[in-house]
Amino acid sequence: MKLYNVLAPPADAGSTGPDPVAFVFVKEGFCWPALFIAPLWLLWRRLWLVFLLYLIVTVALSLLVEAFAGPAAGLVAVVFGFLVALEANNLRRWTLERRGYRFVGVASGGNAREAEFRFFAHWVGSKPEPLKPEAPKAKPSLPAPATQIVGLFPTPGARS
């Protein structure tokens, strides 16, 4: 089972809520396309700021590896590729939240379609009713002090 974060777009002015058709399901975990074709994946997902940072880090790493040429050059590229693939879906979620999307819930399923089905089957049936304001309740009055004291000290003010 895969887990998906469900993000709702910002509601339009004058609407009652976000359009469920525009909900975005972002998979948790490793992103295989980002491992093999990271720049294209970033552009396809419209992660402009992340793409710019990816280019800056790639250029900086290539200059660093060129300055210190050796067998570690290939290892640095592979490790950076794995880091991008590990964080790609989190970066996508972060970008959507920057654009005004808000976290609605979590869905699970074998694939995205199954997760959507499960999420909307539960989401439609569990819409909360609007809260009705209630009058504040009166505080209960304290009982009158008892003449006998129950406890370790049977008389008021007694110490032993």
ZAMARGU-4260 file (C-alpha; in steps of 0.2 Angstrom, whole numbers, plus 5000, padded with zeros to 4 digits):
<rodrens>
0) 5000/5000/5000 | 5006/5017/4996 | 5002/5033/5006 | 4996/5049/4998 | 4995/5066/5005
5) 4979/5075/4999 | 4980/5093/4996 | 4965/5105/4992 | 4967/5120/4982 | 4963/5137/4988
10) 4944/5141/4987 | 4939/5153/4975 | 4931/5169/4981 | 4912/5167/4983 | 4913/5148/4983
15) 4908/5137/4998 | 4924/5126/4997 | 4938/5119/4986 | 4933/5109/4971 | 4936/5091/4974
20) 4941/5088/4956 | 4956/5099/4959 | 4963/5090/4974 | 4981/5084/4972 | 4987/5067/4978
25) 5006/5067/4982 | 5014/5050/4985 | 5025/5048/5000 | 5042/5040/4998 | 5054/5038/4984
30) 5051/5045/4967 | 5058/5035/4953 | 5056/5047/4939 | 5065/5060/4949 | 5080/5048/4951
35) 5082/5046/4932 | 5076/5062/4924 | 5076/5074/4938 | 5076/5090/4928 | 5062/5085/4917
40) 5052/5079/4932 | 5054/5095/4941 | 5049/5105/4925 | 5034/5094/4922 | 5028/5096/4940
45) 5031/5115/4938 | 5043/5116/4953 | 5052/5131/4946 | 5061/5136/4962 | 5066/5119/4966
50) 5072/5117/4948 | 5083/5133/4950 | 5090/5126/4966 | 5093/5110/4958 | 5103/5118/4944
55) 5113/5129/4956 | 5118/5114/4967 | 5122/5103/4951 | 5134/5117/4945 | 5142/5119/4962
60) 5144/5100/4964 | 5152/5099/4946 | 5164/5113/4950 | 5168/5105/4966 | 5171/5088/4959
65) 5182/5096/4945 | 5193/5105/4957 | 5195/5089/4967 | 5195/5076/4953 | 5196/5058/4959
70) 5186/5043/4961 | 5173/5051/4972 | 5166/5062/4957 | 5154/5048/4952 | 5149/5044/4970
75) 5144/5062/4973 | 5133/5062/4958 | 5125/5046/4963 | 5122/5052/4981 | 5115/5068/4975
80) 5103/5060/4963 | 5097/5048/4977 | 5094/5063/4989 | 5084/5072/4975 | 5073/5056/4972
85) 5070/5054/4991 | 5064/5072/4994 | 5056/5075/4977 | 5038/5072/4983 | 5041/5082/4999
90) 5047/5096/4988 | 5032/5095/4977 | 5020/5095/4993 | 5030/5110/4999 | 5028/5120/4983
95) 5009/5116/4983 | 5008/5123/5000 | 5017/5138/4995 | 5004/5141/4982 | 4990/5140/4994
100) 4985/5122/4994 | 4981/5115/5011 | 4983/5098/5019 | 4966/5089/5019 | 4971/5071/5024
105) 4980/5055/5020 | 4974/5041/5008 | 4981/5024/5005 | 4980/5012/4990 | 4989/5001/4978
110) 4989/5016/4966 | 4983/5034/4965 | 4966/5029/4958 | 4963/5017/4972 | 4969/5030/4985
115) 4957/5043/4977 | 4942/5031/4978 | 4946/5027/4996 | 4948/5045/5001 | 4933/5052/4992
120) 4922/5037/4999 | 4926/5042/5016 | 4927/5061/5014 | 4910/5063/5007 | 4901/5053/5020
125) 4910/5062/5035 | 4907/5080/5032 | 4905/5089/5048 | 4889/5098/5052 | 4892/5117/5055
130) 4893/5121/5074 | 4879/5130/5082 | 4883/5143/5095 | 4877/5138/5113 | 4874/5149/5128
135) 4888/5148/5141 | 4883/5136/5155 | 4881/5143/5173 | 4895/5138/5185 | 4888/5126/5199
140) 4888/5134/5216 | 4900/5127/5229 | 4892/5118/5243 | 4891/5125/5260 | 4906/5121/5271
145) 4903/5105/5282 | 4903/5106/5300 | 4913/5090/5301 | 4929/5088/5292 | 4933/5071/5285
150) 4951/5066/5283 | 4967/5065/5292 | 4963/5079/5304 | 4945/5078/5311 | 4944/5095/5318
155) 4948/5112/5309 | 4965/5118/5312 | 4971/5102/5321 | 4989/5097/5317 | 4991/5080/5324
</rodrens>
